[in-house]
């Protein structure tokens, strides 16, 4: 069994910062990519930031220069540092990891999400 658990969400004023964490645990052999997605009410889920096992990153245009994704491979944890937050960043943020479990099967796992609310 594999679990992804997000933490760090909350309510913050516009211009503020939050740091999200997502820890993967369970029967994990190795993790390839780790991503952050978000879904605002009435909108589709969108990719926010991506990091691969080598540390290469990609960001949605809407968060470039404000968000930073990083990972600690020893802890199977990915982080999202969110700065200069805007009301339009309000959403549920989900962690996604593409990993190989003890059965040597590669598959994608999702966390349950953490709410981020930015007030104006």
Backbone as a printed PyTorch tensor [residue, N CA C, xyz], in Angstrom:
tensor([[[  0.8410,  -1.1900,   0.0000],
         [  0.0000,   0.0000,   0.0000],
         [  0.8760,   1.2380,   0.0000]],

        [[  0.4360,   2.2270,  -0.7530],
         [  1.1460,   3.5010,  -0.8410],
         [  0.1840,   4.6200,  -0.4650]],

        [[  0.6880,   5.5650,   0.3030],
         [ -0.1120,   6.7320,   0.6790],
         [  0.6570,   8.0000,   0.4030]],

        [[ -0.0600,   9.0280,  -0.0680],
         [  0.4840,  10.3650,  -0.2020],
         [ -0.3500,  11.2730,   0.7010]],

        [[  0.3170,  11.9860,   1.5750],
         [ -0.3870,  12.8450,   2.5210],
         [  0.1410,  14.2680,   2.4020]],

        [[ -0.7530,  15.1940,   2.0390],
         [ -0.3950,  16.5990,   1.9310],
         [ -0.6250,  17.3180,   3.2530]],

        [[  0.1260,  18.3810,   3.4680],
         [ -0.0590,  19.2340,   4.6310],
         [  0.4210,  20.6320,   4.3010]],

        [[  0.0420,  21.5890,   5.1460],
         [  0.5390,  22.9470,   4.9940],
         [ -0.4400,  23.9430,   4.4130]],

        [[ -1.6140,  23.4840,   4.0180],
         [ -2.5990,  24.4090,   3.4870],
         [ -3.1850,  25.2900,   4.5830]],

        [[ -3.9840,  26.2750,   4.1630],
         [ -4.6080,  27.1610,   5.1330],
         [ -5.1070,  28.4230,   4.4990]],

        [[ -5.4110,  29.3900,   5.3630],
         [ -5.9060,  30.6980,   4.9330],
         [ -4.7870,  31.7150,   5.0620]],

        [[ -4.5690,  32.4790,   4.0060],
         [ -3.5080,  33.4860,   4.0120],
         [ -3.9940,  34.7150,   3.2530]],

        [[ -3.4670,  35.8610,   3.6090],
         [ -3.8310,  37.0900,   2.9100],
         [ -3.0780,  37.2000,   1.5870]],

        [[ -3.6540,  37.9500,   0.6810],
         [ -3.0010,  38.2060,  -0.5970],
         [ -1.6050,  38.7820,  -0.3680]],

        [[ -0.6240,  38.2370,  -1.0980],
         [  0.7620,  38.6430,  -0.9350],
         [  1.5420,  37.7860,   0.0450]],

        [[  0.8380,  36.9260,   0.7690],
         [  1.4790,  36.0750,   1.7500],
         [  2.0890,  34.8210,   1.1500]],

        [[  2.5900,  33.9640,   2.0320],
         [  3.2760,  32.7440,   1.6110],
         [  2.7590,  31.5340,   2.3790]],

        [[  2.8480,  30.3940,   1.7380],
         [  2.5660,  29.1090,   2.3710],
         [  3.5420,  28.0870,   1.8200]],

        [[  3.8100,  27.0570,   2.6080],
         [  4.6420,  25.9570,   2.1420],
         [  3.8680,  24.6580,   2.3020]],

        [[  3.6270,  23.9970,   1.1900],
         [  2.9490,  22.7090,   1.2060],
         [  3.9710,  21.5780,   1.2230]],

        [[  3.6000,  20.4950,   1.8830],
         [  4.4250,  19.2890,   1.8950],
         [  3.5680,  18.1000,   1.4920]],

        [[  4.2070,  17.1160,   0.8830],
         [  3.5200,  15.8740,   0.5290],
         [  4.4970,  14.7330,   0.7650]],

        [[  4.1450,  13.8630,   1.6860],
         [  5.0050,  12.7290,   2.0210],
         [  4.4050,  11.4390,   1.4810]],

        [[  5.2220,  10.6920,   0.7590],
         [  4.8060,   9.3860,   0.2490],
         [  5.3340,   8.3070,   1.1790]],

        [[  4.4870,   7.3530,   1.5050],
         [  4.8970,   6.2830,   2.4060],
         [  4.2950,   4.9660,   1.9540]],

        [[  4.8600,   3.8730,   2.4810],
         [  4.3390,   2.5550,   2.1450],
         [  5.3450,   1.7440,   1.3720]],

        [[  4.8410,   0.8310,   0.5530],
         [  5.6790,  -0.1180,  -0.1630],
         [  6.2260,   0.5020,  -1.4560]],

        [[  7.2210,   1.3720,  -1.3030],
         [  7.7720,   2.1350,  -2.4270],
         [  9.1770,   1.6600,  -2.7490]],

        [[  9.4190,   1.3550,  -4.0300],
         [ 10.7730,   1.0250,  -4.4710],
         [ 11.5020,   2.2830,  -4.9160]],

        [[ 10.8400,   3.0680,  -5.7600],
         [ 11.4550,   4.3010,  -6.2320],
         [ 10.3720,   5.2340,  -6.7600]],

        [[ 10.6900,   6.5200,  -6.7390],
         [  9.7610,   7.5480,  -7.2100],
         [ 10.3700,   8.2690,  -8.3920]],

        [[  9.6150,   8.4060,  -9.4560],
         [ 10.1000,   9.1320, -10.6230],
         [  9.6970,  10.5940, -10.4810]],

        [[  8.5400,  10.9490, -10.9880],
         [  8.1110,  12.3470, -10.9300],
         [  7.2090,  12.5930,  -9.7170]],

        [[  7.2420,  13.8300,  -9.2380],
         [  6.3330,  14.2760,  -8.1850],
         [  5.7810,  15.6290,  -8.6140]],

        [[  4.4840,  15.7630,  -8.5790],
         [  3.8220,  16.9520,  -9.1050],
         [  2.8390,  17.5350,  -8.1000]],

        [[  2.5780,  18.8110,  -8.2910],
         [  1.4850,  19.4790,  -7.5780],
         [  0.4390,  19.9170,  -8.6040]],

        [[ -0.7930,  19.5870,  -8.3230],
         [ -1.9360,  20.0190,  -9.1040],
         [ -2.8390,  20.8580,  -8.1910]],

        [[ -3.7500,  21.5810,  -8.8050],
         [ -4.7560,  22.2880,  -8.0290],
         [ -6.0870,  22.2890,  -8.7790]],

        [[ -7.1420,  22.3930,  -7.9960],
         [ -8.4760,  22.4480,  -8.5790],
         [ -9.3080,  23.4780,  -7.8200]],

        [[ -9.6960,  24.5110,  -8.5400],
         [-10.5620,  25.5510,  -7.9800],
         [-12.0180,  25.1680,  -8.2270]],

        [[-12.9380,  25.7070,  -7.4360],
         [-14.3600,  25.3680,  -7.6190],
         [-14.8280,  25.6590,  -9.0390]],

        [[-15.4610,  24.6730,  -9.6470],
         [-16.0020,  24.8430, -10.9840],
         [-14.9850,  24.7850, -12.0980]],

        [[-13.7390,  24.4630, -11.7680],
         [-12.6930,  24.4080, -12.7850],
         [-12.0600,  23.0230, -12.8300]],

        [[-11.3850,  22.7490, -13.9320],
         [-10.6720,  21.4780, -14.0690],
         [ -9.4030,  21.4810, -13.2180]],

        [[ -8.9680,  20.2810, -12.8680],
         [ -7.6940,  20.1660, -12.1600],
         [ -6.5680,  20.5330, -13.1210]],

        [[ -5.6040,  21.3260, -12.6520],
         [ -4.5110,  21.7750, -13.4980],
         [ -3.1620,  21.4990, -12.8460]],

        [[ -2.1730,  21.2450, -13.6940],
         [ -0.8140,  21.0280, -13.2140],
         [ -0.1990,  22.3610, -12.8210]],

        [[  0.3330,  22.4210, -11.6190],
         [  0.9540,  23.6410, -11.1120],
         [  2.4750,  23.5830, -11.2330]],

        [[  3.0610,  22.4640, -10.7780],
         [  4.5130,  22.3430, -10.7770],
         [  4.9000,  20.8710, -10.8570]],

        [[  6.0540,  20.6410, -11.4690],
         [  6.5160,  19.2710, -11.7450],
         [  8.0000,  19.1780, -11.4200]],

        [[  8.3970,  18.0580, -10.8210],
         [  9.8220,  17.8330, -10.5820],
         [ 10.1210,  16.3610, -10.8300]],

        [[ 11.2150,  16.0900, -11.5420],
         [ 11.5600,  14.6950, -11.7920],
         [ 12.6230,  14.2150, -10.8050]],

        [[ 13.0420,  12.9820, -10.9690],
         [ 13.9560,  12.3960,  -9.9980],
         [ 15.3120,  13.0790, -10.0020]],

        [[ 15.6570,  13.7220, -11.1200],
         [ 16.9270,  14.4300, -11.2040],
         [ 16.8710,  15.8620, -10.7290]],

        [[ 15.6750,  16.3280, -10.3910],
         [ 15.5210,  17.6830,  -9.8800],
         [ 15.1140,  18.7200, -10.9100]],

        [[ 14.9000,  18.3030, -12.1510],
         [ 14.4350,  19.2520, -13.1720],
         [ 12.9830,  19.6210, -12.8970]],

        [[ 12.6700,  20.8970, -13.1240],
         [ 11.3400,  21.3990, -12.7640],
         [ 10.6520,  22.0890, -13.9290]],

        [[  9.3210,  22.1200, -13.8500],
         [  8.4940,  22.8830, -14.7780],
         [  7.3440,  23.4870, -13.9940]],

        [[  6.8670,  24.6410, -14.4680],
         [  5.8040,  25.3460, -13.7790],
         [  4.7390,  25.8290, -14.7550]],

        [[  3.5200,  25.9300, -14.2430],
         [  2.4740,  26.5960, -15.0020],
         [  2.8410,  28.0710, -15.1300]],

        [[  2.4800,  28.6690, -16.2500],
         [  2.8180,  30.0750, -16.4650],
         [  2.2630,  30.9600, -15.3480]],

        [[  1.1170,  30.5990, -14.8230],
         [  0.4540,  31.4290, -13.8190],
         [  1.2030,  31.4950, -12.4880]],

        [[  2.1360,  30.5610, -12.2630],
         [  2.8530,  30.5470, -10.9750],
         [  4.3510,  30.7450, -11.1270]],

        [[  4.8420,  30.8540, -12.3570],
         [  6.2850,  31.0410, -12.5690],
         [  6.7720,  32.2910, -11.8590]],

        [[  7.8980,  32.1500, -11.1640],
         [  8.4690,  33.2730, -10.4410],
         [  7.8960,  33.4590,  -9.0510]],

        [[  6.8120,  32.7300,  -8.7400],
         [  6.2090,  32.8570,  -7.4070],
         [  6.2750,  31.5520,  -6.6140]],

        [[  6.1530,  30.4250,  -7.2930],
         [  6.1520,  29.1100,  -6.6340],
         [  7.4690,  28.3860,  -6.9070]],

        [[  7.9020,  27.5990,  -5.9340],
         [  9.1050,  26.7910,  -6.0870],
         [  8.8110,  25.3710,  -5.6130]],

        [[  9.0440,  24.4000,  -6.4900],
         [  8.8750,  23.0000,  -6.1240],
         [ 10.2410,  22.4010,  -5.8170]],

        [[ 10.2860,  21.5630,  -4.8000],
         [ 11.5270,  20.8870,  -4.4400],
         [ 11.1710,  19.5200,  -3.8520]],

        [[ 12.1790,  18.6830,  -3.7170],
         [ 11.9100,  17.3530,  -3.1600],
         [ 13.0870,  16.8710,  -2.3360]],

        [[ 12.7820,  16.0220,  -1.3750],
         [ 13.7860,  15.3600,  -0.5580],
         [ 13.6400,  13.8710,  -0.8390]],

        [[ 14.5130,  13.3310,  -1.6520],
         [ 14.3870,  11.9380,  -2.0600],
         [ 14.5470,  10.9720,  -0.8860]],

        [[ 15.3590,  11.3480,   0.0810],
         [ 15.5640,  10.4690,   1.2310],
         [ 14.2930,  10.3370,   2.0630]],

        [[ 13.4580,  11.3630,   2.0150],
         [ 12.2150,  11.3590,   2.7900],
         [ 10.9920,  11.0820,   1.9240]],

        [[ 11.1930,  10.8650,   0.6230],
         [ 10.0570,  10.6720,  -0.2950],
         [  9.0370,  11.7980,  -0.1590]],

        [[  9.5360,  13.0050,  -0.0900],
         [  8.6850,  14.1640,   0.1700],
         [  8.9080,  15.2330,  -0.8870]],

        [[  7.8210,  15.8590,  -1.3110],
         [  7.8790,  16.9750,  -2.2320],
         [  7.2770,  18.1970,  -1.5480]],

        [[  7.8200,  19.3570,  -1.8610],
         [  7.3790,  20.6040,  -1.2550],
         [  6.9410,  21.5850,  -2.3410]],

        [[  6.0920,  22.5160,  -1.9350],
         [  5.7180,  23.6140,  -2.8210],
         [  5.7380,  24.8910,  -1.9970]],

        [[  6.7520,  25.7060,  -2.2390],
         [  6.8380,  27.0100,  -1.5870],
         [  6.0600,  27.9940,  -2.4470]],

        [[  5.0340,  28.5870,  -1.8710],
         [  4.1610,  29.4960,  -2.6070],
         [  4.3130,  30.8990,  -2.0350]],

        [[  4.8060,  31.8210,  -2.8480],
         [  5.0240,  33.1980,  -2.4390],
         [  4.1340,  34.1310,  -3.2440]],

        [[  3.9810,  35.3470,  -2.7530],
         [  3.1760,  36.3600,  -3.4520],
         [  1.8220,  35.7990,  -3.8630]],

        [[  1.1680,  35.1600,  -2.9380],
         [ -0.0900,  34.4940,  -3.2510],
         [ -1.1780,  35.4860,  -3.6350]],

        [[ -2.0270,  35.0310,  -4.5650],
         [ -3.1200,  35.8420,  -5.0840],
         [ -4.4520,  35.1230,  -4.8120]],

        [[ -5.5320,  35.8580,  -4.7740],
         [ -6.8350,  35.2010,  -4.5790],
         [ -7.1090,  34.1070,  -5.6110]],

        [[ -6.6100,  34.2860,  -6.8210],
         [ -6.8400,  33.2730,  -7.8550],
         [ -6.0350,  31.9960,  -7.6320]],

        [[ -5.1640,  31.9780,  -6.6280],
         [ -4.4550,  30.7410,  -6.2710],
         [ -5.3100,  29.8640,  -5.3460]],

        [[ -6.4400,  30.3890,  -4.9230],
         [ -7.3250,  29.6240,  -4.0520],
         [ -7.7940,  28.3540,  -4.7480]],

        [[ -7.5670,  27.2150,  -4.0940],
         [ -7.9100,  25.9210,  -4.6870],
         [ -7.5730,  24.8140,  -3.6940]],

        [[ -7.9950,  23.6190,  -4.0250],
         [ -7.4860,  22.4310,  -3.3340],
         [ -6.2430,  21.9810,  -4.0890]],

        [[ -5.1650,  21.8000,  -3.3660],
         [ -3.8860,  21.4150,  -3.9600],
         [ -3.6500,  19.9300,  -3.7090]],

        [[ -3.3320,  19.2170,  -4.7960],
         [ -3.1370,  17.7760,  -4.7490],
         [ -1.7130,  17.4120,  -5.1310]],

        [[ -1.2000,  16.4190,  -4.4520],
         [  0.1010,  15.8570,  -4.7690],
         [ -0.0950,  14.6160,  -5.6310]],

        [[  0.7950,  14.4590,  -6.6020],
         [  0.7820,  13.2730,  -7.4590],
         [  2.1980,  12.7370,  -7.5740]],

        [[  2.3400,  11.4270,  -7.4470],
         [  3.6640,  10.8090,  -7.5790],
         [  3.5670,   9.6040,  -8.5050]],

        [[  4.5200,   9.5200,  -9.4090],
         [  4.6150,   8.3540, -10.3010],
         [  5.7390,   7.4930,  -9.7660]],

        [[  5.3750,   6.3280,  -9.2400],
         [  6.3590,   5.5520,  -8.5040],
         [  6.2190,   4.0620,  -8.7760]],

        [[  7.2470,   3.3370,  -8.3400],
         [  7.2520,   1.8860,  -8.4830],
         [  7.0980,   1.2680,  -7.0990]],

        [[  6.1080,   0.4030,  -6.9940],
         [  5.8530,  -0.2070,  -5.6960],
         [  6.6270,  -1.5330,  -5.5680]],

        [[  6.4180,  -2.2450,  -4.4820],
         [  7.1890,  -3.4630,  -4.2310],
         [  6.8700,  -4.5680,  -5.2260]],

        [[  5.7550,  -4.4200,  -5.9530],
         [  5.4460,  -5.3770,  -7.0100],
         [  6.1040,  -4.9810,  -8.3240]],

        [[  6.9530,  -3.9580,  -8.2610],
         [  7.6940,  -3.4650,  -9.4220],
         [  6.7860,  -2.9200, -10.5080]],

        [[  5.6190,  -2.4540, -10.1090],
         [  4.6810,  -1.8610, -11.0500],
         [  4.7430,  -0.3480, -10.9180]],

        [[  4.8800,   0.3430, -12.0440],
         [  4.8650,   1.8040, -12.0620],
         [  3.4190,   2.2800, -12.1810]],

        [[  3.0400,   3.2000, -11.3070],
         [  1.7010,   3.7850, -11.3920],
         [  1.6780,   5.1230, -10.6930]],

        [[  0.6280,   5.8860, -10.9640],
         [  0.4730,   7.2080, -10.3670],
         [ -0.4320,   7.1340,  -9.1570]],

        [[ -0.0330,   7.8420,  -8.1170],
         [ -0.8170,   7.9160,  -6.8980],
         [ -1.1620,   9.3760,  -6.6040]],

        [[ -2.3080,   9.5630,  -5.9760],
         [ -2.7760,  10.8960,  -5.6170],
         [ -2.9590,  11.0180,  -4.1140]],

        [[ -2.6650,  12.2060,  -3.5970],
         [ -3.0430,  12.5250,  -2.2390],
         [ -4.4940,  12.9790,  -2.1900]],

        [[ -4.9880,  13.2440,  -0.9930],
         [ -6.3900,  13.6260,  -0.8260],
         [ -6.5940,  15.1260,  -0.9380]],

        [[ -5.5070,  15.8840,  -0.9610],
         [ -5.6120,  17.3210,  -1.1700],
         [ -5.5620,  18.1300,   0.1010]],

        [[ -5.1410,  19.3850,  -0.0580],
         [ -5.1170,  20.3320,   1.0530],
         [ -5.6390,  21.6710,   0.5340]],

        [[ -6.5040,  22.3090,   1.3080],
         [ -7.1460,  23.5450,   0.8710],
         [ -6.2300,  24.7370,   1.0900]],

        [[ -6.1090,  25.5510,   0.0640],
         [ -5.4050,  26.8350,   0.1540],
         [ -6.4000,  27.9300,  -0.1910]],

        [[ -6.5660,  28.8700,   0.7200],
         [ -7.4800,  29.9890,   0.5050],
         [ -6.7220,  31.2930,   0.6800]],

        [[ -6.7850,  32.1340,  -0.3420],
         [ -6.0920,  33.4250,  -0.3220],
         [ -7.1430,  34.5240,  -0.3100]],

        [[ -7.1400,  35.3160,   0.7380],
         [ -8.1170,  36.3970,   0.8600],
         [ -7.5450,  37.6890,   0.2760]],

        [[ -8.4370,  38.4940,  -0.2700],
         [ -7.9930,  39.7540,  -0.8870],
         [ -7.9500,  40.8890,   0.1220]]])
